[in-house]
Amino acid sequence: MTFNDWHTVRLADLIQSAQPGFATGERADDGVIQMRMNNVTTNGELDWSKFIRVPTTNKQVQKYSLKSGDVLFNSTNSPELVGKTTAFLGHKEPIVFSNHFLRLRTNGRRLDPQYLARWLTKQWQLRVFEKYCTQWVNQATVRKEDLLSLEIPLPPLDEQRRIAAILSRADRLRRLRRTALELSDGYLQSVFLEMFGELENYVPLGKLVTITGGGTPSRKIVEYYQGDIPWLTAKDMIADYISDTQEHVTAEAIKKSATKLVPKGSILVVVKSKVLMRRLPLAITKVPLCHGQDIKSIQCSDRIAPEFLVYVLKHNTPNLLNQAEEQIQKV
């Protein structure tokens, strides 16, 4: 069965209950944890660092406690955040939830709760809930009836679980990567300060290097690619040093195109490739060569060593990757 074979079903036919939480302005150090709007992230995760405890009655705990497999839909929030969703997977003590949420309990024989939470999070990312919002001042709400009227693609239950598991693993890898980059940033900064101390004067990189763009000789002229001058593309960037390339061009090809011959010792940087979402490919050429437009080359002045600049660029890659990730999340 493929994606196109999946039929859609109204949420109302798959949800056993959709229960709003309760409001309280009180606090109690010995109370019960209450999930609130800021406890659910835009990635569909629970943030346990900001929870509060509230006084409750036994009746409230019985009625509003969360069970493993419950889905929390943030039905009331600011217009851009209403619709955040998470799947609750259990906790060591009772957890209740505020009136800003709807607690969704699924028919477990037809709809996997983690699959539902993932799907609702995707709808929020697509801004689907904005058209259902009733808005006043700075708050907006999605009515339970409108939420339950949505139709969800419904693959077989095993397939739902498989999809949810894949997405959970992807989230875990992103979190690990983000944590590793943050730790790397902090560690490298402390080592740098220990070695060099606080620097009072910095020199703009533009005063230390020259950057050269690339180009592609015409593929229509076969003779251009029958020379002995290395011509580099992103697929050649598999080592720290480049001594040769898969393709070679003639001096005439360089003369008749935008590509330029760059000297030995130039730093090569990939600037256009899907690999930039994972790493920043860098290398130093050990021979004169030219390169395509997906590469930039950096020629260092005698004030900075290429190897040192490569080290600096590589260890600033976490910042570049984080910026790229932030831009993707805004799309």
C-alpha positions in Angstrom: 0.0 0.0 0.0 1.4 3.4 -1.0 0.7 7.0 0.3 -1.9 7.5 -2.5 -3.8 4.4 -1.3 -4.3 5.8 2.2 -7.9 7.0 2.9 -8.7 9.9 5.1 -10.9 9.8 8.1 -12.4 12.5 10.3 -10.7 12.9 13.6 -14.1 12.7 15.3 -14.4 9.1 14.2 -11.0 8.2 15.6 -11.0 10.1 19.0 -12.6 8.6 22.0 -12.5 11.8 24.0 -11.4 15.4 23.7 -11.2 16.9 27.1 -10.3 20.5 28.0 -8.2 21.1 31.1 -8.8 23.4 34.0 -7.7 26.9 34.9 -6.1 28.0 38.1 -4.0 31.0 39.2 -2.8 29.3 42.4 0.6 27.7 43.1 1.6 25.1 45.6 5.1 23.7 46.2 3.6 20.4 47.2 1.0 20.4 44.4 0.6 18.6 41.1 2.5 19.5 38.0 0.2 21.2 35.5 1.2 21.3 31.8 0.8 24.8 30.4 1.3 26.5 27.0 5.1 27.0 27.4 5.6 23.4 28.3 5.1 22.3 24.6 7.7 23.4 22.1 7.1 24.2 18.4 8.8 20.9 17.6 6.2 18.9 19.5 8.4 18.1 22.5 7.7 18.6 26.3 9.8 21.1 28.1 10.1 20.0 31.7 12.3 22.9 32.7 9.4 25.4 33.2 6.7 23.4 34.9 4.6 24.7 37.8 2.8 22.9 40.6 -0.8 23.8 41.5 -3.2 22.7 44.3 -5.7 20.1 43.2 -8.6 18.1 44.6 -8.8 14.3 44.2 -11.6 14.9 41.7 -9.5 17.2 39.6 -6.6 14.7 39.5 -8.9 11.9 38.5 -10.6 13.9 35.8 -7.6 15.8 34.4 -4.6 13.4 34.8 -2.6 12.5 31.7 -2.1 8.9 30.7 0.7 7.6 28.5 -0.6 7.9 24.9 -2.6 11.1 25.5 -2.2 13.8 22.9 -2.1 17.4 24.1 -3.4 19.9 21.6 -2.7 23.6 22.4 -6.2 24.9 21.5 -5.6 28.4 23.0 -2.5 30.5 22.6 -1.2 33.5 20.6 -2.4 33.2 16.9 1.0 32.0 15.6 1.3 29.3 18.3 -2.2 27.9 18.7 -2.1 24.3 17.5 1.2 23.2 19.1 0.9 19.5 19.9 2.7 16.8 21.8 2.2 13.1 22.8 2.5 12.4 26.5 4.5 9.3 27.2 4.1 9.0 30.9 5.8 10.4 34.0 6.7 9.2 37.5 4.0 11.3 39.2 0.6 12.6 38.3 0.4 15.3 35.7 -2.6 17.5 34.9 -3.1 20.1 32.2 -4.5 23.6 31.8 -7.6 24.8 30.0 -5.4 25.9 27.1 -5.2 22.3 26.0 -7.5 19.6 24.7 -6.5 16.2 25.8 -7.1 13.8 22.9 -7.5 10.1 23.6 -7.5 8.0 20.4 -9.1 4.8 19.5 -5.9 2.8 19.8 -7.1 0.1 17.4 -7.3 2.6 14.5 -5.1 5.6 15.3 -1.7 5.7 17.0 -1.4 8.7 19.3 2.2 9.5 18.4 1.3 9.4 14.7 -1.6 11.8 15.5 0.7 14.2 17.4 3.2 14.2 14.5 0.4 14.9 12.0 -1.1 17.7 14.1 2.4 19.3 14.5 2.8 19.2 10.8 -0.6 20.9 10.3 0.6 23.6 12.7 3.8 24.1 10.7 1.7 24.4 7.6 -0.4 27.1 9.4 -3.6 25.1 8.9 -5.1 26.1 12.3 -4.9 29.9 11.5 -8.0 29.6 9.4 -9.9 27.9 12.2 -8.9 30.5 14.8 -11.4 32.6 16.7 -9.2 35.6 17.8 -9.5 38.3 20.4 -6.8 40.8 21.5 -3.6 38.7 21.5 -5.2 35.3 22.0 -6.7 32.8 19.6 -8.5 29.5 20.0 -9.5 26.5 17.8 -12.8 25.1 18.7 -13.0 21.4 19.5 -15.6 20.9 16.8 -13.4 22.4 14.2 -10.4 20.3 15.3 -12.4 17.1 15.2 -13.8 17.9 11.7 -10.3 17.6 10.2 -9.5 14.6 8.1 -6.3 12.7 8.7 -4.6 10.3 6.2 -5.0 6.8 7.8 -2.4 4.2 6.9 -2.6 0.8 8.6 -1.8 0.9 12.3 1.7 -0.7 11.9 2.6 1.8 9.3 1.5 4.7 11.6 3.8 3.3 14.3 6.6 2.9 11.8 6.3 6.5 10.6 6.1 7.9 14.2 9.2 5.8 15.2 11.2 7.1 12.2 10.3 10.7 13.1 11.2 10.2 16.8 14.6 8.8 15.8 15.2 11.8 13.5 14.3 14.2 16.4 16.6 12.4 18.7 19.5 12.7 16.3 18.8 16.4 15.8 18.9 16.9 19.6 22.1 15.0 19.9 23.7 16.9 17.1 22.6 20.2 18.5 23.9 19.3 22.0 27.2 18.1 20.6 27.6 21.3 18.6 26.9 23.5 21.6 29.3 21.5 23.8 31.9 21.8 21.0 31.4 25.5 20.8 31.9 26.0 24.5 34.9 23.7 24.8 36.7 25.2 21.8 36.1 28.7 23.1 37.5 27.8 26.6 40.6 26.1 25.0 41.2 29.1 22.7 41.0 31.6 25.7 43.3 29.4 27.7 45.8 29.3 24.9 45.6 32.9 23.7 43.7 34.9 26.4 41.2 37.6 25.6 42.0 39.3 22.3 41.6 43.0 22.2 42.2 43.6 18.5 40.6 41.6 15.7 41.4 41.8 12.0 38.5 41.4 9.5 39.0 38.3 7.4 38.6 40.3 4.2 41.9 42.1 4.9 43.7 38.8 5.1 42.4 36.9 2.1 41.2 37.1 -1.5 38.2 35.0 -2.6 37.9 33.6 -6.1 34.7 32.3 -7.7 34.4 29.5 -10.2 32.8 28.5 -13.4 32.0 25.6 -15.7 33.5 25.4 -19.2 30.9 24.6 -21.9 30.0 20.9 -21.9 29.2 21.2 -25.6 32.9 21.5 -26.5 34.2 18.1 -25.7 37.8 19.2 -26.2 37.6 21.5 -23.2 37.6 18.4 -20.9 40.6 16.7 -22.6 43.3 18.7 -20.9 45.6 18.1 -17.9 44.5 20.9 -15.6 42.5 19.7 -12.6 38.9 21.0 -12.5 37.3 20.6 -9.1 33.6 20.2 -8.1 31.9 19.4 -4.8 32.2 15.7 -5.5 36.0 15.9 -5.3 35.8 17.4 -1.8 36.4 14.2 0.1 39.8 14.8 1.8 41.6 17.6 3.7 44.0 18.1 0.8 43.4 17.9 -2.9 46.1 16.6 -5.3 43.9 15.6 -8.2 40.3 15.7 -9.5 38.0 13.5 -11.5 37.9 15.9 -14.4 40.6 17.9 -16.2 40.3 20.8 -18.6 42.5 22.7 -21.0 44.0 26.2 -20.8 41.6 27.2 -23.6 38.7 26.0 -21.5 39.8 28.3 -18.7 40.3 31.2 -21.0 36.8 30.8 -22.5 34.9 30.4 -19.3 34.4 31.9 -15.8 36.6 29.4 -14.1 40.1 30.6 -13.0 43.3 28.9 -12.2 44.0 29.2 -8.5 47.4 28.6 -6.9 48.6 25.8 -4.8 47.8 26.4 -1.1 44.3 27.9 -1.8 41.5 26.9 0.5 38.6 25.4 -1.2 35.0 25.8 0.2 31.8 24.3 -1.0 29.2 27.0 -1.1 26.3 25.3 -3.0 25.4 21.7 -2.1 22.9 19.7 0.0 25.9 18.6 2.2 25.9 22.1 3.7 23.0 21.1 5.9 25.3 18.6 7.6 28.8 20.0 7.3 31.0 22.6 5.7 33.4 20.9 3.2 36.9 22.5 3.3 40.2 21.5 1.7 43.5 22.9 0.7 44.8 22.3 -2.8 48.3 21.0 -3.2 48.4 21.7 -6.9 47.2 24.6 -9.1 43.6 24.0 -10.2 40.4 25.5 -11.3 36.9 24.8 -9.9 33.1 25.0 -10.6 30.7 27.6 -9.4 29.7 25.4 -6.4 33.1 26.1 -5.0 34.8 29.3 -3.7 38.6 29.4 -3.3 40.4 31.5 -0.7 43.9 32.8 -1.2 45.6 33.7 2.1 48.0 36.6 2.5 51.4 36.0 4.2 49.7 37.2 7.5 47.7 34.0 7.9 48.4 30.3 7.3 45.9 28.4 5.2 45.9 25.5 7.8 45.1 27.9 10.6 42.2 29.5 8.7 40.8 26.1 7.8 40.8 25.2 11.5 39.0 28.4 12.4 36.4 27.9 9.6 35.8 24.3 10.5 35.2 25.1 14.2 32.8 27.9 13.3 30.7 25.4 11.3 28.3 24.8 14.2 27.2 28.4 14.1 26.7 28.3 10.3 24.7 25.1 10.6 22.5 26.5 13.4 21.8 29.6 11.3 20.8 27.4 8.3 18.6 25.3 10.5 16.9 28.4 11.9 16.2 29.5 8.3 14.7 26.2 7.4 12.4 26.2 10.4 11.1 29.6 9.3 10.1 28.3 5.8 
